[in-house]
Amino acid sequence: MSARVAVSFAVVLLFACPKRVAESRDQLVKRFAGGTVVTGGGPKKYTGSEVAVEVRFKDDSPSCIMMGAVQHARDDTHRWVWLEPTQGCPEWLAGRWWAELASGGAGWFVQDISTQAVEDAR
């Protein structure tokens, strides 16, 4: 493969990546409606403390529970966690997801979630 062909191939891949990221974000936004922490008392401030989140979807998928652990606590109202689906979650949710949890008037909720699974949990 000549250097010219290799550079052309790299440029094509570079321009294709943002489109794939946008599509995966769009797909997640179309499916994910939100989540509520169901761990009694909310997620603890300590690294490794367990958290359970009930996740809701915009399509006809039934809500399900994702389990994980706190990885970082910025303050009393924010936690960053790894979440993994449990039995009963849709197949497309397989893997490990990075999520930000926040505390509000109605309790703890998912403020943001990664656009795609970070790694396959299976």
BELTATA-V690782 format. One line per field, one symbol per residue. ss: DSSP state (~ for helix, > for strand, _ for the rest). phi: phi as a letter, one per 40 degrees, with the letter a starting at -180 (. if undefined). A space follows every 10 residues. Layout:
# BELTATA-V690782
ss->???
phi->???
This chain:
# BELTATA-V690782
ss->__~~~~~~~~ ~~~~~~~~~~ ~~~~~~~~~~ ~>>>>>>___ _________> >>>>>>>___ ___>>>>>>> >>>>>__>>> >>>>>_____ ~~~__>>>>> >>>>__>>>> >>>_____>_ __
phi->.ccccccccc ccccccddcc cccccccccc bcbiabcbcd ggccccdgcc abbcbbbccc cccabbbaac babcacbbbb bcbbcbdhcd dccdhbbcbb bbbadchcac caadcaccac cc
